[in-house]
């Protein structure tokens, strides 16, 4: 027989386990009792048809069970606390790596409480629907790695809550709409590997919350704009093979949080001096094929966190420092 003290502790553990099970059951019953409005159910049905997604509508979309929630890459999330826990609303749709082959449905706009759309790495084609611009709670649009074409609709600039816009690795084209400059809460703007053209709109000067910008592998034109000085919170700035002309703006020196700077393949024959960069936390510094002349600046010795340094295809002269604390940390040179 177990000692009384052990029996007491076991009893406490059993009670705690029982209580946890009851709480889980209670939470499940709240979800099962709460209902998703018919118009949102119909929107999900249309979305499933457009994306060729195998959702089972005999199962409550907000049940947190298969096929609505099978992994972090395949999940529909609802908030079921509305109207005293009797009404649910869809807040997030994540369908990453699901081999979807349809088109982007405008009906996402019929989910008014939606905060997150993530359709990363599928085979979705067609254009970005202008109807999405009516979503008043949307914070994230991630369409990375699909086959989207056409231009970014100006209506996206109406989503005042948007914080992340990622359409990298698609077949999008055209000039960027100036209305995107209205996205005052935007923190990440990721447009790499498309076919965008034209100059960056001057309205982008208003995007002061940006901390990550990636515009590489596009067909932009004109110089790198001086208004990027307003992006004072920037940590990552990638303008590799973006189509811009030199010079590299000196204002970059003032970006105190910058740790990843990649500018390559600047257009034009004008020789440029090495930009002054005093960022001790720099981890990536890539200035390839920027027509730079002169020697390596001494301040590289202060970049003690540097992992990648690529200055190839320039006209630099002199010696590479071999006793520099900064260059001792470089994995790729």
C-alpha positions in Angstrom: 0.0 0.0 0.0 1.2 3.5 -0.8 2.1 5.8 2.0 -0.8 8.3 2.9 1.3 11.3 1.7 1.8 9.7 -1.7 -1.9 8.8 -2.0 -2.8 12.4 -1.2 -0.5 13.7 -3.9 -1.8 11.2 -6.4 -5.3 12.3 -5.6 -4.4 15.9 -6.2 -2.8 15.0 -9.5 -5.9 13.1 -10.5 -8.1 16.0 -9.6 -5.9 18.4 -11.6 -6.1 16.1 -14.6 -9.8 15.8 -14.3 -10.2 19.5 -14.1 -8.0 20.0 -17.2 -10.1 17.5 -19.2 -13.3 19.3 -18.1 -11.9 22.7 -19.2 -10.9 21.2 -22.6 -14.4 19.7 -23.0 -16.0 23.0 -22.0 -14.0 24.9 -24.6 -14.9 22.4 -27.2 -18.6 22.6 -26.3 -18.4 26.4 -26.6 -17.0 26.1 -30.1 -19.6 23.5 -31.1 -22.4 25.6 -29.7 -21.3 28.7 -31.4 -22.2 29.1 -35.1 -20.5 30.6 -38.1 -22.9 33.0 -39.9 -24.3 31.6 -43.2 -22.7 34.2 -45.3 -19.2 33.3 -44.0 -19.9 29.6 -44.6 -20.9 30.4 -48.1 -17.8 32.5 -48.6 -15.7 29.5 -47.4 -17.5 27.3 -49.9 -16.7 29.6 -52.8 -13.1 30.0 -51.6 -12.8 26.2 -51.5 -14.1 25.9 -55.0 -11.8 28.7 -56.4 -8.7 27.2 -54.7 -9.7 23.6 -55.3 -9.4 23.0 -51.6 -10.9 19.8 -50.1 -12.7 21.2 -47.0 -15.5 19.1 -45.6 -18.5 21.3 -44.8 -20.2 18.5 -42.9 -17.7 19.5 -40.2 -17.9 22.8 -38.4 -15.2 25.1 -40.0 -14.6 26.4 -36.5 -14.3 23.0 -34.8 -10.4 23.1 -34.8 -10.5 19.5 -36.1 -9.7 17.9 -39.4 -9.9 18.9 -42.2 -10.1 22.5 -41.0 -7.1 22.2 -38.7 -4.5 19.5 -39.5 -1.2 21.4 -39.0 0.2 24.9 -38.7 0.3 24.9 -42.5 -3.4 24.1 -42.9 -5.6 25.8 -40.5 -8.8 27.9 -40.3 -9.0 29.9 -37.1 -12.2 31.4 -35.7 -13.1 33.7 -32.8 -16.2 32.3 -31.2 -16.6 34.8 -28.4 -19.1 37.0 -30.1 -22.7 37.5 -28.9 -22.0 35.8 -25.6 -20.1 32.9 -27.1 -22.8 32.0 -29.6 -21.4 33.4 -32.8 -18.1 32.7 -34.5 -16.2 34.7 -37.1 -13.3 33.5 -39.3 -10.1 35.4 -38.4 -7.3 33.5 -40.2 -6.9 31.3 -43.2 -3.5 29.6 -43.5 -3.1 27.2 -46.5 0.7 26.8 -47.0 2.2 24.1 -49.2 -1.2 22.6 -50.1 -0.6 22.3 -53.8 -3.6 24.6 -54.6 -4.0 25.3 -58.3 -7.0 27.6 -58.6 -7.3 31.4 -58.6 -7.5 33.9 -55.8 -11.1 34.3 -54.8 -12.6 37.8 -54.2 -14.8 36.1 -51.6 -12.1 36.5 -48.9 -13.6 40.0 -48.7 -16.8 38.3 -47.4 -15.0 37.3 -44.2 -15.1 40.8 -42.5 -13.2 39.8 -39.4 -10.3 38.3 -41.3 -6.9 39.3 -40.0 -4.6 36.8 -41.8 -4.4 35.3 -45.3 -1.4 33.0 -45.9 -1.3 31.0 -49.1 2.5 30.5 -49.2 4.0 28.1 -51.8 1.1 26.9 -53.9 0.3 27.0 -57.6 -2.3 29.7 -57.5 -2.7 31.9 -60.6 -4.7 34.9 -61.6 -4.7 38.4 -60.1 -5.0 39.8 -56.6 -8.7 40.7 -56.2 -9.4 44.4 -55.7 -12.3 43.4 -53.4 -9.8 42.6 -50.7 -9.3 46.3 -50.2 -12.6 46.3 -48.2 -11.2 44.1 -45.4 -11.0 46.4 -42.4 -9.2 44.1 -40.0 -6.7 42.5 -42.2 -3.1 42.5 -40.9 -1.3 40.1 -43.1 -1.3 39.1 -46.8 1.3 36.5 -47.7 1.1 35.1 -51.2 4.8 34.1 -51.5 5.7 31.6 -54.1 2.7 31.3 -56.4 1.9 32.1 -60.1 0.1 35.4 -59.7 0.1 37.9 -62.5 -1.2 41.4 -63.2 -0.6 44.4 -61.1 -1.2 45.1 -57.4 -4.7 46.7 -57.2 -4.7 50.2 -55.8 -7.5 49.1 -53.4 -4.9 47.3 -51.3 -4.0 50.8 -50.1 -7.3 51.0 -48.3 -6.4 48.3 -45.8 -5.3 50.7 -43.0 -4.6 47.8 -40.6 -2.2 46.0 -42.9 1.2 45.2 -41.4 2.7 42.6 -43.7 2.5 42.4 -47.5 4.4 39.6 -49.0 4.0 38.7 -52.7 7.5 37.6 -53.4 8.3 35.0 -56.2 5.3 35.5 -58.5 4.7 37.0 -62.0 3.3 40.3 -60.9 4.0 43.4 -63.1 3.3 47.0 -63.7 4.0 50.1 -61.6 3.3 50.1 -57.9 0.2 52.0 -57.0 0.8 55.2 -55.1 -2.1 54.2 -52.8 0.2 51.7 -51.0 1.7 54.8 -49.4 -1.5 55.0 -47.2 -0.5 51.8 -45.3 0.7 53.6 -42.2 1.0 50.4 -40.2 3.0 48.5 -42.8 6.1 46.9 -41.3 7.2 44.5 -44.0 7.0 45.1 -47.8 8.3 42.1 -49.7 8.1 42.3 -53.5 11.2 40.4 -54.6 11.3 38.3 -57.8 8.4 39.8 -59.9 8.4 42.1 -62.9 7.5 45.4 -61.3 8.4 48.6 -63.2 8.6 52.3 -62.8 9.9 54.4 -60.0 8.9 53.9 -56.4 5.9 56.2 -55.7 6.8 59.3 -53.7 3.9 58.4 -51.3 6.1 55.6 -50.0 7.8 58.3 -48.0 4.9 58.0 -45.6 5.6 54.3 -44.8 7.5 55.2 -41.6 6.7 52.0 -39.8 8.7 49.8 -42.2 11.4 47.6 -40.8 11.8 45.1 -43.7 11.8 46.0 -47.4 12.8 43.6 -50.2 12.4 44.8 -53.8 15.1 42.8 -55.5 14.9 41.0 -58.9 12.5 43.5 -60.5 12.6 46.1 -63.3 12.2 49.3 -61.3 13.7 52.5 -62.8 15.3 55.7 -61.6 17.6 56.3 -58.7 17.2 54.8 -55.2 14.9 57.6 -53.8 16.1 59.9 -51.1 12.8 59.6 -49.3 13.9 56.3 -47.8 15.4 58.4 -45.1 11.9 58.3 -43.6 12.2 54.5 -43.1 14.2 55.1 -39.9 13.2 51.8 -38.3 14.5 49.7 -41.1 16.5 46.5 -40.3 16.5 44.8 -43.7 16.9 46.6 -47.0 17.2 44.4 -50.1 17.5 46.2 -53.5 19.5 43.5 -55.3 19.1 43.6 -59.1 16.0 45.7 -58.7 16.8 48.0 -61.7 17.7 51.1 -59.7 20.4 53.6 -60.7 23.1 54.8 -58.4 24.3 56.4 -56.2 23.7 54.6 -53.0 22.0 57.3 -50.8 24.3 58.5 -48.0 21.2 58.7 -45.8 21.6 54.9 -45.2 24.3 55.7 -42.6 21.6 57.0 -40.3 19.6 53.7 -40.2 20.7 52.7 -36.7 18.9 49.4 -36.7 20.1 48.2 -40.1 21.7 44.7 -40.1 21.0 43.5 -43.6 21.9 45.7 -46.6 21.9 44.2 -50.1 22.2 46.5 -53.1 23.5 45.0 -56.4 23.6 45.6 -60.1 23.1 49.4 -60.1 22.3 50.8 -63.6 24.8 53.4 -65.1 28.5 53.9 -65.6 29.1 56.5 -62.9 31.8 55.4 -60.5 30.7 55.6 -56.9 32.6 56.0 -53.7 32.1 53.4 -51.0 29.1 54.4 -48.8 29.8 55.3 -45.2 28.2 52.7 -43.0 28.8 52.7 -39.2 26.5 49.9 -38.3 28.2 47.6 -35.7 25.3 45.1 -35.9 25.5 44.6 -39.6 25.3 40.9 -40.5 24.7 41.0 -44.3 26.5 43.6 -46.4 26.2 42.9 -50.2 27.2 45.7 -52.6 27.9 43.7 -55.7 28.4 45.3 -59.1 27.7 48.8 -57.8 30.7 50.4 -59.7 32.4 51.2 -56.4 36.0 52.5 -56.5 38.7 53.0 -53.9 39.8 50.9 -51.0 37.9 49.0 -48.3 36.9 51.5 -45.6 38.3 51.2 -42.1 34.9 51.0 -40.5 34.5 47.4 -41.7 36.7 46.5 -38.7 33.9 47.6 -36.4 31.3 45.3 -37.9 31.9 42.5 -35.4 28.6 40.7 -36.2 29.2 40.5 -40.0 28.5 37.1 -41.5 28.4 37.8 -45.2 30.4 40.4 -47.1 30.1 40.5 -50.9 31.8 43.3 -52.8 32.4 41.5 -56.0 32.4 43.0 -59.5 33.4 46.5 -58.4 36.6 48.5 -59.0 38.0 48.4 -55.5 41.7 48.5 -54.8 44.1 48.0 -52.0 44.3 45.1 -49.5 41.7 43.2 -47.5 42.3 43.6 -43.8 43.5 40.3 -42.3 43.6 41.3 -38.6 40.2 42.9 -38.5 37.8 41.7 -35.7 35.0 42.5 -38.0 36.1 40.3 -40.9 37.0 37.5 -38.5 33.4 36.7 -38.1 32.6 36.5 -41.9 31.4 33.2 -43.2 31.2 34.3 -46.8 33.6 36.8 -48.4 
